[in-house]
Every structure is written in structure tokens, then in C-alpha cells.
Amino acid sequence: MSLGIPASVATPLGRFRIVAFWEGVSFLLLLFVAMPLKYGLGIDMAVRVTGMAHGVLFIVCVVALGLAAPVLGVGRAILASVLSLVPCGTFWLEARLRRDERKTDPPSAINCTF
């Protein structure tokens, strides 16, 4: 099961999509797990660890976006940078990129030979 994560790291776009997915996961963990633990239960370490992981993933995501920008085009690269600041934005972008990828790829023939 792939959870919608592209399997290939062979292309800059594939690497960006993988990093953006995990950056989105870390953002949600920070907002909905670590911050309630800190402010609700006083566990400061939750935000420290999750925040550091999210910060590193965000920087890697920006670098990966810079490398994938020629493939994405200016408009989508700007959209991706804005969506990285919105909770669940990277998941929406991934769904959109997958949909556009299906539209441009010709349907593959199913090989039924035994």
C-alpha cells in the first residue's frame, strides 16, 4: 500500500512529492499532537522534538521544491510554496499532481497472458 506516496525517487518531482508528504505529516503532528501535549499537559519536549523534525523536513522540502520547480513550472512552484504553509496543503497538492499525472499518461495495457 503506497498511501499515495510516489514510489520513485528517480526524478526531482518524485523526490519533492515524497518530502512534501512527510513534511505535511510532521506539520499535522506538530499542530495536533505536540502542541496540545505542550499547552495542555505541560510536556515541552513534544514540541521541541516534533518542531525540530518538522523544521528539518520543511528546509528539505524547500530545497526539493527548488530542484523540482523547472518540472512543475512557475505557477505550480508558487502554489506549492504557499500550500506548504497551510495545514493539509501538501496533501491537496499531491492529490492534484497525481490527478494531472493520470490525465497526461496514456492508459497502460493490461497484460493478461499466462
Short mmCIF file of the C-alpha atoms (twelve columns), coordinates in Angstrom:
data_MODEL
# 
_entry.id   MODEL 
# 
loop_
_atom_site.group_PDB 
_atom_site.id 
_atom_site.type_symbol 
_atom_site.label_atom_id 
_atom_site.label_alt_id 
_atom_site.label_comp_id 
_atom_site.label_asym_id 
_atom_site.label_seq_id 
_atom_site.Cartn_x 
_atom_site.Cartn_y 
_atom_site.Cartn_z 
_atom_site.pdbx_PDB_model_num 
ATOM 1   C CA . MET A 1   0.000  0.000   0.000   1 
ATOM 2   C CA . SER A 2   1.519  3.324   -1.027  1 
ATOM 3   C CA . LEU A 3   -0.757 5.838   0.778   1 
ATOM 4   C CA . GLY A 4   -0.473 7.983   -2.337  1 
ATOM 5   C CA . ILE A 5   3.256  8.473   -1.895  1 
ATOM 6   C CA . PRO A 6   5.090  8.185   -5.200  1 
ATOM 7   C CA . ALA A 7   7.376  5.165   -5.197  1 
ATOM 8   C CA . SER A 8   10.104 6.679   -7.350  1 
ATOM 9   C CA . VAL A 9   12.889 8.900   -6.079  1 
ATOM 10  C CA . ALA A 10  14.464 8.863   -9.525  1 
ATOM 11  C CA . THR A 11  13.111 12.282  -10.517 1 
ATOM 12  C CA . PRO A 12  13.221 15.673  -8.793  1 
ATOM 13  C CA . LEU A 13  9.417  15.793  -8.854  1 
ATOM 14  C CA . GLY A 14  9.163  12.360  -7.245  1 
ATOM 15  C CA . ARG A 15  11.609 13.364  -4.510  1 
ATOM 16  C CA . PHE A 16  9.685  16.589  -3.897  1 
ATOM 17  C CA . ARG A 17  6.390  14.712  -3.627  1 
ATOM 18  C CA . ILE A 18  7.814  12.276  -1.073  1 
ATOM 19  C CA . VAL A 19  9.394  15.015  1.053   1 
ATOM 20  C CA . ALA A 20  6.266  17.193  0.813   1 
ATOM 21  C CA . PHE A 21  4.123  14.300  2.044   1 
ATOM 22  C CA . TRP A 22  6.287  13.731  5.122   1 
ATOM 23  C CA . GLU A 23  6.582  17.474  5.748   1 
ATOM 24  C CA . GLY A 24  2.780  17.633  5.760   1 
ATOM 25  C CA . VAL A 25  2.598  14.729  8.209   1 
ATOM 26  C CA . SER A 26  5.129  16.414  10.524  1 
ATOM 27  C CA . PHE A 27  3.154  19.683  10.361  1 
ATOM 28  C CA . LEU A 28  -0.053 17.924  11.407  1 
ATOM 29  C CA . LEU A 29  1.757  16.083  14.217  1 
ATOM 30  C CA . LEU A 30  3.175  19.378  15.429  1 
ATOM 31  C CA . LEU A 31  -0.202 21.143  15.369  1 
ATOM 32  C CA . PHE A 32  -2.494 18.407  16.630  1 
ATOM 33  C CA . VAL A 33  -0.295 16.232  18.848  1 
ATOM 34  C CA . ALA A 34  2.779  18.091  20.081  1 
ATOM 35  C CA . MET A 35  1.197  21.482  20.750  1 
ATOM 36  C CA . PRO A 36  -1.743 20.055  22.754  1 
ATOM 37  C CA . LEU A 37  0.765  17.994  24.747  1 
ATOM 38  C CA . LYS A 38  2.788  21.124  25.484  1 
ATOM 39  C CA . TYR A 39  -0.030 23.523  26.280  1 
ATOM 40  C CA . GLY A 40  -2.498 21.010  27.716  1 
ATOM 41  C CA . LEU A 41  -0.224 18.764  29.731  1 
ATOM 42  C CA . GLY A 42  2.942  20.848  30.024  1 
ATOM 43  C CA . ILE A 43  5.137  18.396  28.078  1 
ATOM 44  C CA . ASP A 44  7.574  20.819  26.437  1 
ATOM 45  C CA . MET A 45  9.708  18.061  24.912  1 
ATOM 46  C CA . ALA A 46  6.931  17.112  22.464  1 
ATOM 47  C CA . VAL A 47  7.164  20.435  20.641  1 
ATOM 48  C CA . ARG A 48  10.941 20.501  20.843  1 
ATOM 49  C CA . VAL A 49  11.357 17.123  19.120  1 
ATOM 50  C CA . THR A 50  8.470  17.392  16.667  1 
ATOM 51  C CA . GLY A 51  9.287  21.011  15.883  1 
ATOM 52  C CA . MET A 52  12.898 20.156  15.059  1 
ATOM 53  C CA . ALA A 53  11.845 17.284  12.800  1 
ATOM 54  C CA . HIS A 54  9.298  19.496  11.062  1 
ATOM 55  C CA . GLY A 55  11.848 22.292  10.624  1 
ATOM 56  C CA . VAL A 56  14.372 19.971  9.008   1 
ATOM 57  C CA . LEU A 57  11.711 18.468  6.740   1 
ATOM 58  C CA . PHE A 58  10.485 21.951  5.784   1 
ATOM 59  C CA . ILE A 59  14.000 23.019  4.742   1 
ATOM 60  C CA . VAL A 60  14.478 19.798  2.768   1 
ATOM 61  C CA . CYS A 61  11.067 20.393  1.173   1 
ATOM 62  C CA . VAL A 62  12.066 23.901  0.079   1 
ATOM 63  C CA . VAL A 63  15.289 22.561  -1.456  1 
ATOM 64  C CA . ALA A 64  13.406 19.723  -3.183  1 
ATOM 65  C CA . LEU A 65  10.851 22.231  -4.482  1 
ATOM 66  C CA . GLY A 66  13.661 24.360  -5.892  1 
ATOM 67  C CA . LEU A 67  15.023 21.345  -7.746  1 
ATOM 68  C CA . ALA A 68  11.561 20.315  -8.988  1 
ATOM 69  C CA . ALA A 69  10.489 23.847  -9.983  1 
ATOM 70  C CA . PRO A 70  11.623 23.528  -13.630 1 
ATOM 71  C CA . VAL A 71  9.392  20.455  -13.992 1 
ATOM 72  C CA . LEU A 72  6.460  21.966  -12.088 1 
ATOM 73  C CA . GLY A 73  6.560  25.349  -13.759 1 
ATOM 74  C CA . VAL A 74  6.450  28.743  -12.092 1 
ATOM 75  C CA . GLY A 75  2.743  28.730  -11.247 1 
ATOM 76  C CA . ARG A 76  2.734  25.330  -9.583  1 
ATOM 77  C CA . ALA A 77  6.007  26.019  -7.780  1 
ATOM 78  C CA . ILE A 78  4.499  29.161  -6.248  1 
ATOM 79  C CA . LEU A 79  1.317  27.259  -5.401  1 
ATOM 80  C CA . ALA A 80  3.390  24.502  -3.744  1 
ATOM 81  C CA . SER A 81  5.324  27.031  -1.664  1 
ATOM 82  C CA . VAL A 82  2.101  28.661  -0.439  1 
ATOM 83  C CA . LEU A 83  0.421  25.316  0.262   1 
ATOM 84  C CA . SER A 84  3.378  24.204  2.387   1 
ATOM 85  C CA . LEU A 85  2.278  26.833  4.921   1 
ATOM 86  C CA . VAL A 86  -1.331 25.591  5.081   1 
ATOM 87  C CA . PRO A 87  -2.276 22.537  7.152   1 
ATOM 88  C CA . CYS A 88  -3.127 19.686  4.746   1 
ATOM 89  C CA . GLY A 89  -1.994 21.849  1.811   1 
ATOM 90  C CA . THR A 90  0.695  19.402  0.728   1 
ATOM 91  C CA . PHE A 91  -1.861 16.573  0.663   1 
ATOM 92  C CA . TRP A 92  -4.164 18.592  -1.593  1 
ATOM 93  C CA . LEU A 93  -1.211 19.371  -3.888  1 
ATOM 94  C CA . GLU A 94  -0.210 15.682  -4.007  1 
ATOM 95  C CA . ALA A 95  -3.745 14.680  -4.991  1 
ATOM 96  C CA . ARG A 96  -3.760 17.333  -7.698  1 
ATOM 97  C CA . LEU A 97  -0.372 16.264  -9.067  1 
ATOM 98  C CA . ARG A 98  -1.495 12.614  -9.100  1 
ATOM 99  C CA . ARG A 99  -4.692 13.567  -10.943 1 
ATOM 100 C CA . ASP A 100 -2.785 15.610  -13.516 1 
ATOM 101 C CA . GLU A 101 -0.275 12.771  -13.922 1 
ATOM 102 C CA . ARG A 102 -3.089 10.324  -14.695 1 
ATOM 103 C CA . LYS A 103 -4.506 12.723  -17.294 1 
ATOM 104 C CA . THR A 104 -1.199 13.066  -19.150 1 
ATOM 105 C CA . ASP A 105 -0.115 9.406   -19.008 1 
ATOM 106 C CA . PRO A 106 -1.670 7.148   -21.620 1 
ATOM 107 C CA . PRO A 107 -3.563 4.235   -20.111 1 
ATOM 108 C CA . SER A 108 -1.344 1.193   -19.903 1 
ATOM 109 C CA . ALA A 109 -2.461 -2.039  -21.477 1 
ATOM 110 C CA . ILE A 110 -3.119 -4.853  -19.082 1 
ATOM 111 C CA . ASN A 111 -1.094 -7.906  -19.977 1 
ATOM 112 C CA . CYS A 112 -3.318 -10.955 -19.497 1 
ATOM 113 C CA . THR A 113 -1.014 -13.609 -20.899 1 
ATOM 114 C CA . PHE A 114 -0.330 -16.604 -18.722 1 
# 
